[in-house]
């Protein structure tokens, strides 16, 4: 019986213990509002505004706009469909950089900067993910000077002082281009 047990006073007969019911017209309005809120949340907060082909095109244009020099030019788009996917990729890259394929690709490519001029145009809509991947690539080249390396970070946010310091410690140039 509801309201019985040690230390609990029994309910008075005037208290209604029936479950709350929503009548049919109000239920339809409630369902429509709930679905609408979920859709707005998904479209506005989770999905990226830029598709993979759009990102590739933007990075190619940015690589052509970079000052011309005799250098190997590589374009690395970092695209994730949702914020959750970007968060998962960043967590993976942060916890085990050796298991992150993009971190390994960047580290191997950055190594060319020891002896050759190489420009890496790395970009995407998620600045935290980009920063972690580039940091991993630089940290995997610990103890190496990379004077021929130029990293052009195409991101919605400017590089943090930590990333600038890591690039400077390896004598690499780090430039930022705004991704809008």
Residue pairs with C-beta under 8 A, 6 or more apart in sequence:
1 10
2 11
2 17
3 9
3 10
3 11
4 10
11 17
22 30
45 83
46 82
46 83
46 84
47 81
47 82
48 79
48 80
48 81
48 82
48 125
48 126
49 125
50 58
50 79
50 125
50 179
52 77
52 79
55 77
55 79
55 123
55 124
55 125
56 75
56 77
58 123
58 154
58 179
59 75
59 76
59 77
59 121
59 123
59 154
60 75
62 121
62 123
62 152
62 154
62 177
63 73
63 75
63 119
63 121
63 152
66 73
66 119
66 121
66 150
66 152
66 175
69 117
69 119
70 117
71 116
71 117
71 118
71 119
71 148
71 150
72 112
72 116
72 117
72 118
72 119
73 118
73 119
73 121
74 109
74 118
74 119
74 120
74 121
75 121
76 102
76 105
76 106
76 109
76 120
76 121
76 122
76 123
77 123
77 124
78 102
78 122
78 123
78 124
78 126
78 129
78 130
78 133
79 124
79 125
80 86
80 89
80 124
80 125
80 126
80 129
83 126
86 126
86 128
86 129
87 129
89 100
89 102
89 129
90 126
90 128
90 129
90 132
92 99
92 100
93 100
93 102
93 103
93 129
93 132
93 133
93 136
94 132
97 103
97 104
97 136
97 139
97 140
98 104
98 140
100 133
100 136
102 133
103 133
103 136
103 137
103 140
104 140
105 137
106 120
106 122
106 133
106 134
106 136
106 137
107 136
107 137
107 140
107 141
109 118
109 120
109 137
110 118
110 120
110 137
110 138
110 140
110 141
110 146
110 149
110 151
110 172
111 141
111 144
111 146
112 118
112 148
112 149
113 146
113 147
113 148
113 149
113 172
114 144
114 145
114 146
114 147
114 148
115 148
116 148
117 148
117 150
118 148
118 149
118 150
119 150
119 152
120 149
120 150
120 151
120 152
121 152
121 154
122 130
122 133
122 134
122 151
122 152
122 153
122 154
123 130
123 152
123 153
123 154
123 155
123 177
123 179
124 130
124 154
124 155
124 179
125 156
125 179
127 155
127 156
127 157
130 153
130 155
131 155
131 159
131 160
131 163
134 151
134 153
134 163
135 162
135 163
135 166
138 163
138 166
138 167
138 169
138 170
138 172
139 166
141 170
144 170
145 170
145 171
146 170
146 171
146 172
147 171
147 172
149 170
149 172
149 173
150 172
150 173
150 174
150 175
151 167
151 172
151 173
151 174
151 175
152 175
152 176
152 177
153 159
153 163
153 174
153 175
153 176
153 177
154 176
154 177
154 178
154 179
155 176
155 177
155 178
155 179
156 178
156 179
156 180
158 176
159 174
159 176
163 174
164 174
167 173
167 174
168 174
